[in-house]
Amino acid sequence: TNDLLMVLNNKMDFLWHCTGY
């Protein structure tokens, strides 16, 4: 499983939510 990829995806989602997108 690509745990790193999942973590990266979550980080991106978190960033988008933080910026308001």
JODAPE-V285698 format. One line per field, one symbol per residue. psi: psi as a letter, one per 30 degrees, with the letter a starting at -180 (. if undefined). A space follows every 10 residues. Layout:
BEGIN
psi = ???
END
This chain:
BEGIN
psi = kieeeeeeee eeeeeeeefg .
END
